[in-house]
Amino acid sequence: MIGLLGPGKQMGKESESLLEDDMTECPLATQDETINKGNKQKAVLTASYGPSEGEQKCGNCKYGMKLKGCGLKKGEVFCDIFEFKCAESNVCDAWDSMEEEED
């Protein structure tokens, strides 16, 4: 019998069903708000994370990752350097262009 969970799937068992988000591939800070807040505070203190006054923004930084299925809200990206959910419209001192560097 094929149910909502897919063929051979049982309630309460780990499975790869259409009803589940696979959070195992998501950074821990996207799953734990305490870790996210701590990492964000580190970015504030060490790299001046905050509102952007120019065109450099987390949303166009090469370290700002748009992770699908990881609990990011609209207008958020995941900072790969400081490992926290950040606003696309903010920026920090670690901002870098998305363009590839020429050798």
Salt bridges, closest charged atoms under 4 A:
GLU33 OE1 - LYS85 NZ 3.23
GLU88 OE2 - LYS66 NZ 3.40
ASP96 OD2 - LYS62 NZ 3.47
